[in-house]
């Protein structure tokens, strides 16, 4: 058995006792503060992670919005492309369209008043006219007018049509020049 001798004065004993209690209180406060510090650090890290995720979601939302805008712009671009293709086809059709109005106006200029047209037919660039002329000279004049016209060429009247002098029923074949059918200008 051990015996302890306490030779300290009572004031010192009290002072040592106070220091022990203060150390115990500080130790307990540190033990209580440590989980609190760990919890605050955990909350800080959690806040940081949530902030990063929020930024990621904002970027994802912005990308979705830009994708939606891209889709809308793409649909407009597709519509413009479709309209351009249609207008291109229409323009191509317009340039290849045969304009008979100029040809008919030129034919009217070449036609003497004494000649009546009873039938007009065409195939590609060839025209076949049938009609009646009061005199053979008027028919020959008509043929000459067609030959001299800038829109027609290769006018042919069968010789059988030139045998009769008056009230001549005739048929005349001639070709229309391609430039007259494709250009839109009138004379």
LINZIHU-V159320 format. One line per field, one symbol per residue. ss: DSSP state (H for helix, E for strand, L for the rest). Layout:
BEGIN
ss->???
END
This chain:
BEGIN
ss->LLLLLLLLLHHHHHHHHHHHHHHHHHHHHHHHHHHHHHHHHHHHHHHHHHHHHHHHHHHHHHHHHHHHHHHHHHHHHHHHHHHHHHHHHHHHHHHHLLLHHHHHHHHHHHLLLLEEEEEEEEELLEEEEEEEEEEHHHHHHHHHHHHHLLLEEEEEELHHHHLLLEEEEEEEEEEELHHHHHLLLLL
END
